[in-house]
């Protein structure tokens, strides 16, 4: 059997495996996976359904920006399930619309972060040498600065808006992903099926995208899932400080920010959005932990 034939068999055998399918199968066996996924789906359905209804001009349960001063600071009741704020706006409606903003920030920011981190980590880990040195020293330089401080500074300079927040969070939070992907590529580039692909004369971009990247998907997926609650918490912190999405557009963070003045008189303005952030972040972290365990399992 020639070297080319052996290399071809190695590459074909490896390409038939599906790391993503194996990861999903192991993930679904984890005790907390089902509960975490169910809670996350509830948030997604509520946020997505509210946003979809809004596009057709229907605000459920009511317009989140409608002010009625006669309804100011009403406690939870059958008419207003989660009470009203200092301007008489329905807290439940504002939280549902805020959920779509918070989840959108988390998803898009993580997508931007993954795009940058995976690209830089893949190039650095696969090619090595001077390219690896330059890219990793740049990553080390960025890691010297506190991430939240960089985000806060950038948003303060660019101005608080949804687009700026998403872009800044994504552009600042990719360094950990880059280091992770680099480590995976340093290991996988020495495997037999990658050497076989080189013997067959396949181009570097094809080896990276078809043979190495799919087999490094498990830790990348884990990083993405854990990155979503980090982005949500960052957006909530920025909104609480007044550098996030600006009123009257509702987010969980600025609902809490508006309610801190009335903490003793209107506890529901702090409690309910705080619980929403806690439950969403906890569920995503639990899902990430389950994915990490699944990625490390061989069964």
C-alpha positions as CSV (number, residue, x, y, z in Angstrom):
1,X,0.0,0.0,0.0
2,X,1.5,3.4,-1.1
3,X,1.9,6.3,1.3
4,X,-0.8,8.3,-0.6
5,X,-3.3,5.5,-0.3
6,X,-2.6,5.2,3.5
7,X,-3.0,8.9,3.9
8,X,-6.2,9.0,2.0
9,X,-7.7,6.2,4.2
10,X,-6.7,8.1,7.4
11,X,-8.3,11.3,6.2
12,X,-11.5,9.6,5.0
13,X,-11.9,7.6,8.2
14,X,-11.5,10.7,10.4
15,X,-13.9,12.8,8.2
16,X,-16.6,10.2,8.7
17,X,-16.7,10.8,12.5
18,X,-18.9,13.6,13.9
19,X,-17.5,15.2,17.0
20,X,-20.5,17.5,17.2
21,X,-22.9,14.5,17.3
22,X,-20.9,12.7,19.9
23,X,-20.8,15.8,22.0
24,X,-24.5,16.3,21.8
25,X,-25.2,12.7,22.7
26,X,-23.0,12.9,25.8
27,X,-24.4,16.3,26.7
28,X,-28.0,15.0,26.8
29,X,-27.0,12.3,29.3
30,X,-25.9,14.9,31.8
31,X,-28.2,15.4,34.8
32,X,-28.6,19.1,34.6
33,X,-28.5,19.4,30.9
34,X,-32.3,18.9,30.3
35,X,-33.3,21.4,33.0
36,X,-30.8,24.1,31.8
37,X,-31.9,23.7,28.2
38,X,-35.6,23.9,29.2
39,X,-35.1,27.1,31.1
40,X,-33.0,28.7,28.3
41,X,-35.7,27.7,25.7
42,X,-38.4,29.4,27.9
43,X,-36.4,32.6,27.9
44,X,-35.8,32.4,24.1
45,X,-39.4,31.7,23.3
46,X,-40.7,34.5,25.5
47,X,-38.1,37.0,24.2
48,X,-38.5,35.9,20.6
49,X,-42.3,35.8,20.8
50,X,-42.4,39.3,22.3
51,X,-40.1,40.7,19.6
52,X,-42.0,39.0,16.8
53,X,-45.3,40.4,18.1
54,X,-43.7,43.9,18.3
55,X,-42.8,43.7,14.6
56,X,-46.5,43.4,13.8
57,X,-47.4,46.3,16.1
58,X,-48.8,44.2,18.9
59,X,-47.3,44.9,22.3
60,X,-47.8,42.1,24.9
61,X,-49.0,42.4,27.6
62,X,-48.9,46.1,26.9
63,X,-46.7,48.9,25.5
64,X,-43.5,48.8,27.6
65,X,-43.0,52.6,27.1
66,X,-46.6,53.7,27.9
67,X,-46.5,56.0,30.9
68,X,-49.5,56.4,33.3
69,X,-48.5,58.5,36.3
70,X,-51.7,57.3,38.1
71,X,-50.2,53.8,38.0
72,X,-46.9,54.9,39.5
73,X,-45.1,52.3,41.7
74,X,-48.1,49.9,41.9
75,X,-47.1,46.6,43.5
76,X,-47.7,43.3,41.7
77,X,-51.3,42.6,41.1
78,X,-53.6,40.7,38.7
79,X,-53.6,43.8,36.4
80,X,-49.8,44.2,36.6
81,X,-48.2,40.9,37.4
82,X,-44.8,42.3,38.3
83,X,-45.9,45.8,39.3
84,X,-45.2,49.2,37.7
85,X,-42.2,51.6,37.8
86,X,-41.9,55.2,38.7
87,X,-43.5,56.3,35.4
88,X,-46.4,53.8,35.6
89,X,-44.9,51.5,33.0
90,X,-45.7,47.8,33.3
91,X,-42.6,46.0,34.6
92,X,-43.5,42.6,33.0
93,X,-43.8,44.1,29.6
94,X,-40.5,45.9,30.0
95,X,-38.8,42.8,31.2
96,X,-40.1,40.8,28.2
97,X,-38.8,43.4,25.8
98,X,-35.6,43.7,27.7
99,X,-35.1,39.9,27.5
100,X,-34.9,40.2,23.7
101,X,-32.3,42.9,24.0
102,X,-30.2,41.1,26.6
103,X,-30.2,37.8,24.6
104,X,-29.5,39.6,21.4
105,X,-26.5,41.3,22.9
106,X,-25.3,37.9,24.3
107,X,-25.6,36.0,21.0
108,X,-24.2,38.6,18.6
109,X,-21.3,39.6,20.9
110,X,-20.3,36.0,21.3
111,X,-20.6,35.5,17.5
112,X,-18.2,38.4,17.0
113,X,-15.9,37.2,19.7
114,X,-15.8,33.7,18.3
115,X,-15.2,34.9,14.7
116,X,-12.1,36.8,15.8
117,X,-10.8,34.4,18.4
118,X,-11.2,31.3,16.3
119,X,-9.6,32.9,13.3
120,X,-6.6,34.2,15.2
121,X,-6.2,31.0,17.3
122,X,-6.4,28.8,14.2
123,X,-3.8,30.8,12.3
124,X,-1.5,31.0,15.3
125,X,-1.7,27.3,16.2
126,X,-1.5,25.9,12.7
127,X,1.3,27.9,11.3
128,X,3.3,28.6,14.5
129,X,6.7,30.3,14.2
130,X,6.9,34.1,14.0
131,X,3.2,34.3,13.2
132,X,2.4,32.6,16.5
133,X,4.8,34.8,18.4
134,X,3.3,38.0,17.0
135,X,-0.3,37.0,17.5
136,X,0.1,35.6,21.0
137,X,2.2,38.6,22.2
138,X,-0.7,40.8,21.0
139,X,-3.1,38.6,23.0
140,X,-1.0,38.8,26.1
141,X,-0.9,42.6,25.8
142,X,-4.7,42.8,25.7
143,X,-5.0,40.4,28.6
144,X,-3.0,42.9,30.8
145,X,-6.0,45.2,30.8
146,X,-9.2,44.4,32.7
147,X,-11.9,43.5,30.1
148,X,-14.7,45.4,31.7
149,X,-12.6,48.5,32.0
150,X,-11.8,48.3,28.3
151,X,-15.4,47.8,27.4
152,X,-16.5,50.7,29.7
153,X,-13.9,53.0,28.2
154,X,-14.7,52.1,24.6
155,X,-18.5,52.6,25.1
156,X,-17.9,55.9,26.9
157,X,-15.9,57.1,23.9
158,X,-18.1,55.7,21.2
159,X,-21.4,56.5,22.9
160,X,-24.0,54.2,24.5
161,X,-26.0,52.3,21.9
162,X,-27.0,48.7,21.2
163,X,-24.7,48.4,18.2
164,X,-21.7,49.9,20.0
165,X,-22.2,47.7,23.0
166,X,-22.5,44.5,20.9
167,X,-19.4,45.4,18.8
168,X,-17.3,46.5,21.7
169,X,-18.0,43.4,23.8
170,X,-17.2,41.2,20.9
171,X,-14.0,43.0,20.0
172,X,-12.7,42.9,23.5
173,X,-13.6,39.4,24.7
174,X,-12.0,37.2,22.1
175,X,-8.6,36.7,23.7
176,X,-9.5,33.7,25.8
177,X,-11.1,32.0,22.8
178,X,-7.9,32.6,20.7
179,X,-5.7,31.0,23.3
180,X,-8.0,28.0,23.6
181,X,-8.2,27.4,19.9
182,X,-4.4,27.9,19.5
183,X,-3.9,25.1,22.1
184,X,-6.3,22.8,20.3
185,X,-4.6,23.4,16.9
186,X,-1.1,22.9,18.3
187,X,-2.2,19.4,19.4
188,X,-4.4,18.5,16.4
189,X,-1.9,19.6,13.7
190,X,0.4,16.7,14.8
191,X,-2.3,14.0,14.4
192,X,-2.1,11.3,11.7
193,X,-5.1,12.4,9.7
194,X,-3.7,16.0,9.4
195,X,-0.3,14.6,8.3
196,X,-2.1,12.5,5.8
197,X,-3.9,15.5,4.5
198,X,-0.6,17.2,4.0
199,X,0.8,14.2,2.2
200,X,-2.1,14.4,-0.2
201,X,-1.2,18.0,-1.0
202,X,-4.3,19.6,0.5
203,X,-4.1,23.4,1.0
204,X,-3.7,24.8,4.5
205,X,-7.1,26.5,4.6
206,X,-8.8,23.2,3.6
207,X,-6.9,21.3,6.4
208,X,-7.8,24.0,8.9
209,X,-11.5,24.2,8.0
210,X,-12.3,20.6,7.1
211,X,-10.0,18.5,9.3
212,X,-8.8,20.4,12.4
213,X,-11.6,22.9,13.1
214,X,-14.4,20.3,13.3
215,X,-12.4,18.3,15.7
216,X,-11.8,21.3,17.9
217,X,-15.5,22.2,17.9
218,X,-16.3,20.8,21.4
219,X,-14.2,23.3,23.4
220,X,-15.2,26.1,21.1
221,X,-18.9,25.4,21.7
222,X,-18.4,25.3,25.4
223,X,-16.6,28.7,25.2
224,X,-19.5,30.1,23.2
225,X,-22.2,28.9,25.7
226,X,-20.3,30.3,28.7
227,X,-19.6,33.5,26.8
228,X,-23.3,34.3,26.4
229,X,-24.1,34.9,30.1
230,X,-20.8,36.9,30.4
231,X,-22.0,39.2,27.7
232,X,-25.5,39.5,29.3
233,X,-24.0,40.4,32.6
234,X,-21.7,42.9,31.0
235,X,-24.6,44.6,29.2
236,X,-26.6,44.7,32.4
237,X,-23.7,46.2,34.3
238,X,-23.2,48.9,31.6
239,X,-27.0,49.7,31.6
240,X,-27.0,49.9,35.4
241,X,-24.1,52.4,35.2
242,X,-25.9,54.4,32.5
243,X,-23.5,53.4,29.6
244,X,-25.7,50.7,28.2
245,X,-28.9,50.8,26.0
246,X,-30.5,54.1,26.7
247,X,-34.1,54.7,27.9
248,X,-36.9,54.4,26.9
249,X,-35.7,51.1,25.4
250,X,-35.9,48.6,28.2
251,X,-33.2,46.2,29.3
252,X,-32.8,44.2,32.5
253,X,-29.9,46.4,33.6
254,X,-31.6,49.8,33.2
255,X,-34.8,48.5,34.8
256,X,-32.7,47.8,37.9
257,X,-31.0,51.1,37.5
258,X,-34.3,53.0,37.4
259,X,-35.5,51.0,40.5
260,X,-32.5,51.6,42.8
261,X,-33.8,55.0,43.8
262,X,-37.1,53.3,45.0
263,X,-35.5,50.3,46.6
264,X,-37.4,50.7,49.9
265,X,-40.7,51.6,48.3
266,X,-40.8,49.4,45.2
267,X,-38.8,46.2,45.9
268,X,-40.2,44.6,42.7
269,X,-38.2,46.9,40.5
270,X,-35.0,45.3,41.7
271,X,-36.1,41.7,42.5
272,X,-37.7,40.6,39.3
273,X,-35.1,41.8,36.7
274,X,-32.4,40.6,39.1
275,X,-33.9,37.2,39.3
276,X,-34.2,37.1,35.5
277,X,-30.5,37.9,35.1
278,X,-29.6,35.3,37.8
279,X,-31.7,32.5,36.4
280,X,-30.7,33.1,32.7
281,X,-27.0,33.3,33.6
282,X,-27.1,30.3,36.0
283,X,-28.9,28.2,33.4
284,X,-26.3,29.1,30.7
285,X,-23.4,28.4,33.0
286,X,-24.9,25.1,34.0
287,X,-25.3,24.2,30.3
288,X,-21.7,25.2,29.7
289,X,-20.5,23.0,32.6
290,X,-22.5,20.1,31.2
291,X,-21.0,20.6,27.8
292,X,-17.5,20.8,29.3
293,X,-18.1,17.5,31.1
294,X,-19.5,16.0,27.9
295,X,-16.5,17.2,25.9
296,X,-14.1,15.5,28.4
297,X,-16.1,12.3,28.5
298,X,-15.1,9.4,26.2
299,X,-18.2,7.2,26.6
